């Protein structure tokens, strides 16, 4: 028998009569993942170095950025783990520097800066990964945007000093 895996979080689903006597292995793994996704908190200190999230970090429900920014930072989320996140930016220095949250396969980068009341989209050429153009989103519609993340489904989440918003594609 062969196990299958759930499409979003990758929970193992053993087939009937599979893993007889060793069912605890996938159960324990699934329980650990479920605990992280529903209640895990990953605290990540940021300074001026880019960060690629580890498995435990990107599987957590809440990601907290802290410390003092001394340069712009890119935080890379995996594109293969589909879930939503609660992001808390407790960093100081965000008025001078930005935190960019992206996935490794995205064709756009979204840049937030406390110095501007808009979200900047930097379109990348899918072949060369070089900038191909820019677009200002939400210009003068929201307060100063201080954080941004793109979900695997393409939804764009952004944070201001007092709210969190989401931009989704109009599929009408």
C-alpha positions, 0 to 999 in steps of 0.5 A: 500500500502507498500513502497519499499526502494532502495537497495543502499541508502535506499531511500523510494519509496512509492507505487502508492496512498500510503502516500496520504497527508503525502508524505512529510515525506519520501520525506524530509527524502530522500532529507536529505539523498541525501544532505548528500551523495552528499555534506555532510562533517563529521569532526571526531577528532581522538586521541587514542579511536576507533570510530564507525561512526554515521548515519550522519557521515557514510552517508556524502560524505566526512569524515575528520579525524583531531586532534593528534593521540596518539595511533592506532585507528580503525574507523568502517563503517557500512556494510549495507550502500553501497556508496563510500567516500572521506577520508581526513586524516589531523591528526598529529602523523600518522608516529607513529600510524595507522588509521584502517578503517573497517566494523563490519563483515569483515573477513580481517583487513587492516593496513596502516602505514607510516613506510612501503611501503605496505598494511598489510592484517590480515586475521581473522578466521570467526568463532573466529575472531582471526588472522589466517594469514598475507599478505603484499600487494603492497609491494614496488609498492606504496609510504608509505600507510597512510590510508585504507578503505574497501568498502561494495563491497569488493574494498580496497581503500588506500591513500599515501601522494600524491595519492589514489588507489583502489584494486578490485577483479579479477573476470575473 
